[in-house]
Amino acid sequence: MTEELRQRVVAEARSWLGTPYHHMGRVKGAGVDCLMLLAEVYEKAGVIGHLEVPFYPPDWNLHRDAERYLDGVKAHASEIEGPPGPGDVAVFRFGRCYAHGAIVTAWPRLIHAYAGQGVVEADAALGALAQRSVKFFSPFIHEGDQP
């Protein structure tokens, strides 16, 4: 069942490719940011329920040390050592905290919503993500489960 869910997540994420970047947007083809992409993809794939996300400024991570993004991810996924599998989440440090999430397709390949580019498939070893600190999470492994 987990493998089927993983493939549904990757397929749903791919269906968002080309969607423009829009802060707090969550409409396929119209606009989405990295947080809302994760919320929508995992909901549509049947992994989590609908998330109501409160307002957040686009530059919140530059002015605060609170790990708000990580706390939200941890509410729905368990941190793993890596390497991540298809459908797992990679969260990168931007600014003062971990503030950019992506969906792994086949590590280091991932799908993410990036300002100025929209939803793209990228290689985490290249470009803006290379050399950034990253943490991995799996919504398919729950606390206490063995990977």
ROVEX-302541 format. One record per residue (C-alpha): residue in three letters; x, y, z; residue number from 1. Coordinates in Angstrom, 3 decimals. Layout:
residues N
+--------+----------+----------+----------+-----+
: residu :       px :       py :       pz : num :
+--------+----------+----------+----------+-----+
:    ala :        X :        Y :        Z : NUM :
...
+--------+----------+----------+----------+-----+
This chain:
residues 147
+--------+----------+----------+----------+-----+
: residu :       px :       py :       pz : num :
+--------+----------+----------+----------+-----+
:    met :    0.000 :    0.000 :    0.000 :   1 :
:    thr :    2.841 :    2.411 :    0.822 :   2 :
:    glu :    4.411 :    1.985 :   -2.624 :   3 :
:    glu :    1.065 :    2.786 :   -4.265 :   4 :
:    leu :    0.702 :    5.928 :   -2.128 :   5 :
:    arg :    4.246 :    6.995 :   -2.987 :   6 :
:    gln :    3.499 :    6.681 :   -6.698 :   7 :
:    arg :    0.232 :    8.617 :   -6.304 :   8 :
:    val :    2.128 :   11.457 :   -4.600 :   9 :
:    val :    4.738 :   11.608 :   -7.385 :  10 :
:    ala :    2.060 :   11.472 :  -10.108 :  11 :
:    glu :    0.045 :   14.239 :   -8.444 :  12 :
:    ala :    3.172 :   16.378 :   -7.987 :  13 :
:    arg :    4.017 :   15.953 :  -11.682 :  14 :
:    ser :    0.508 :   17.099 :  -12.609 :  15 :
:    trp :    1.385 :   20.488 :  -11.030 :  16 :
:    leu :    4.473 :   21.045 :  -13.227 :  17 :
:    gly :    4.315 :   24.402 :  -14.976 :  18 :
:    thr :    1.980 :   25.977 :  -12.401 :  19 :
:    pro :    3.205 :   29.554 :  -11.786 :  20 :
:    tyr :    4.593 :   30.559 :   -8.404 :  21 :
:    his :    2.141 :   32.574 :   -6.301 :  22 :
:    his :    2.577 :   33.219 :   -2.578 :  23 :
:    met :   -0.095 :   31.258 :   -0.656 :  24 :
:    gly :   -1.730 :   30.142 :   -3.920 :  25 :
:    arg :   -3.071 :   26.611 :   -4.058 :  26 :
:    val :   -4.703 :   26.281 :   -7.482 :  27 :
:    lys :   -3.184 :   23.895 :  -10.026 :  28 :
:    gly :   -2.325 :   25.738 :  -13.235 :  29 :
:    ala :   -2.977 :   29.162 :  -11.678 :  30 :
:    gly :   -0.541 :   29.584 :   -8.781 :  31 :
:    val :    1.060 :   27.852 :   -5.793 :  32 :
:    asp :    3.987 :   28.238 :   -3.413 :  33 :
:    cys :    6.138 :   25.476 :   -1.929 :  34 :
:    leu :    4.067 :   25.041 :    1.228 :  35 :
:    met :    0.730 :   24.933 :   -0.521 :  36 :
:    leu :    2.106 :   22.567 :   -3.172 :  37 :
:    leu :    2.877 :   20.051 :   -0.451 :  38 :
:    ala :   -0.527 :   20.544 :    1.211 :  39 :
:    glu :   -2.425 :   20.089 :   -2.061 :  40 :
:    val :   -0.391 :   17.182 :   -3.445 :  41 :
:    tyr :   -0.553 :   15.095 :   -0.268 :  42 :
:    glu :   -4.274 :   15.826 :    0.145 :  43 :
:    lys :   -5.116 :   14.919 :   -3.472 :  44 :
:    ala :   -3.015 :   11.745 :   -3.226 :  45 :
:    gly :   -4.988 :   10.682 :   -0.143 :  46 :
:    val :   -2.113 :   10.899 :    2.343 :  47 :
:    ile :   -3.450 :   13.733 :    4.560 :  48 :
:    gly :   -6.687 :   15.633 :    4.992 :  49 :
:    his :   -7.278 :   19.227 :    3.951 :  50 :
:    leu :   -5.030 :   21.757 :    5.710 :  51 :
:    glu :   -6.190 :   25.275 :    6.490 :  52 :
:    val :   -2.966 :   27.252 :    6.553 :  53 :
:    pro :   -3.011 :   30.618 :    8.345 :  54 :
:    phe :   -1.520 :   33.670 :    6.630 :  55 :
:    tyr :    2.268 :   33.894 :    6.527 :  56 :
:    pro :    4.348 :   36.700 :    4.973 :  57 :
:    pro :    6.517 :   35.705 :    2.000 :  58 :
:    asp :    9.740 :   36.608 :    3.837 :  59 :
:    trp :    8.878 :   35.214 :    7.284 :  60 :
:    asn :   11.969 :   32.984 :    7.272 :  61 :
:    leu :   14.331 :   35.953 :    6.959 :  62 :
:    his :   13.184 :   37.557 :   10.203 :  63 :
:    arg :   12.352 :   34.722 :   12.570 :  64 :
:    asp :   14.211 :   31.763 :   14.030 :  65 :
:    ala :   11.066 :   29.753 :   14.779 :  66 :
:    glu :   10.969 :   26.561 :   12.716 :  67 :
:    arg :    7.349 :   27.042 :   11.652 :  68 :
:    tyr :    7.745 :   25.110 :    8.380 :  69 :
:    leu :    9.444 :   22.154 :   10.093 :  70 :
:    asp :    6.820 :   22.096 :   12.827 :  71 :
:    gly :    4.082 :   21.877 :   10.193 :  72 :
:    val :    5.838 :   19.064 :    8.325 :  73 :
:    lys :    6.481 :   17.168 :   11.569 :  74 :
:    ala :    2.742 :   17.179 :   12.299 :  75 :
:    his :    2.233 :   14.917 :    9.259 :  76 :
:    ala :    5.541 :   13.136 :    8.669 :  77 :
:    ser :    8.452 :   11.592 :   10.544 :  78 :
:    glu :   12.014 :   12.767 :   10.110 :  79 :
:    ile :   14.211 :   10.186 :    8.394 :  80 :
:    glu :   17.956 :    9.949 :    7.856 :  81 :
:    gly :   17.795 :    9.530 :    4.104 :  82 :
:    pro :   18.208 :    8.949 :    1.381 :  83 :
:    pro :   14.544 :    9.803 :    0.885 :  84 :
:    gly :   12.281 :    7.674 :   -1.284 :  85 :
:    pro :    9.712 :    8.726 :   -3.876 :  86 :
:    gly :    7.002 :   10.850 :   -2.288 :  87 :
:    asp :    9.076 :   11.807 :    0.748 :  88 :
:    val :    9.669 :   15.473 :    1.614 :  89 :
:    ala :   12.934 :   17.418 :    1.540 :  90 :
:    val :   13.000 :   20.672 :    3.519 :  91 :
:    phe :   15.847 :   23.099 :    2.815 :  92 :
:    arg :   17.276 :   25.871 :    4.947 :  93 :
:    phe :   16.620 :   29.316 :    3.447 :  94 :
:    gly :   17.307 :   32.367 :    5.554 :  95 :
:    arg :   17.311 :   31.743 :    9.287 :  96 :
:    cys :   15.413 :   28.469 :    9.278 :  97 :
:    tyr :   14.195 :   25.527 :    7.233 :  98 :
:    ala :   11.658 :   27.183 :    4.971 :  99 :
:    his :   11.475 :   25.506 :    1.543 : 100 :
:    gly :    9.825 :   22.154 :    0.933 : 101 :
:    ala :    9.967 :   19.826 :   -2.048 : 102 :
:    ile :    8.568 :   16.422 :   -3.027 : 103 :
:    val :   11.176 :   13.793 :   -3.847 : 104 :
:    thr :   10.696 :   11.879 :   -7.102 : 105 :
:    ala :   14.007 :    9.928 :   -7.081 : 106 :
:    trp :   16.629 :   11.595 :   -4.883 : 107 :
:    pro :   18.231 :   14.021 :   -5.694 : 108 :
:    arg :   15.405 :   14.707 :   -8.192 : 109 :
:    leu :   12.441 :   16.562 :   -6.737 : 110 :
:    ile :    9.458 :   18.741 :   -7.589 : 111 :
:    his :    9.035 :   22.112 :   -5.923 : 112 :
:    ala :    7.433 :   25.536 :   -6.374 : 113 :
:    tyr :   10.159 :   28.125 :   -6.683 : 114 :
:    ala :    9.757 :   31.908 :   -6.900 : 115 :
:    gly :   10.385 :   33.106 :  -10.442 : 116 :
:    gln :   10.160 :   29.578 :  -11.875 : 117 :
:    gly :    6.896 :   28.064 :  -10.683 : 118 :
:    val :    6.541 :   24.318 :  -10.186 : 119 :
:    val :    9.541 :   22.571 :  -11.675 : 120 :
:    glu :   11.348 :   19.260 :  -11.452 : 121 :
:    ala :   14.925 :   19.883 :  -10.395 : 122 :
:    asp :   18.108 :   18.269 :   -9.148 : 123 :
:    ala :   18.845 :   19.160 :   -5.516 : 124 :
:    ala :   22.576 :   18.767 :   -6.175 : 125 :
:    leu :   22.522 :   21.695 :   -8.617 : 126 :
:    gly :   21.559 :   25.374 :   -8.606 : 127 :
:    ala :   19.933 :   27.170 :   -5.698 : 128 :
:    leu :   19.404 :   24.005 :   -3.627 : 129 :
:    ala :   22.963 :   22.684 :   -3.863 : 130 :
:    gln :   24.995 :   23.027 :   -0.671 : 131 :
:    arg :   21.946 :   24.019 :    1.398 : 132 :
:    ser :   21.244 :   22.172 :    4.593 : 133 :
:    val :   18.371 :   19.726 :    4.083 : 134 :
:    lys :   16.219 :   17.508 :    6.290 : 135 :
:    phe :   14.102 :   14.598 :    5.067 : 136 :
:    phe :   10.648 :   13.514 :    6.181 : 137 :
:    ser :    8.344 :   10.655 :    5.284 : 138 :
:    pro :    4.565 :   10.820 :    5.634 : 139 :
:    phe :    4.569 :    7.033 :    5.162 : 140 :
:    ile :    6.567 :    6.251 :    8.330 : 141 :
:    his :    5.060 :    7.049 :   11.706 : 142 :
:    glu :    6.914 :    7.565 :   15.005 : 143 :
:    gly :    8.218 :    4.235 :   16.237 : 144 :
:    asp :    7.954 :    2.463 :   12.851 : 145 :
:    gln :   11.064 :    1.031 :   11.267 : 146 :
:    pro :   11.914 :    2.356 :    7.775 : 147 :
+--------+----------+----------+----------+-----+
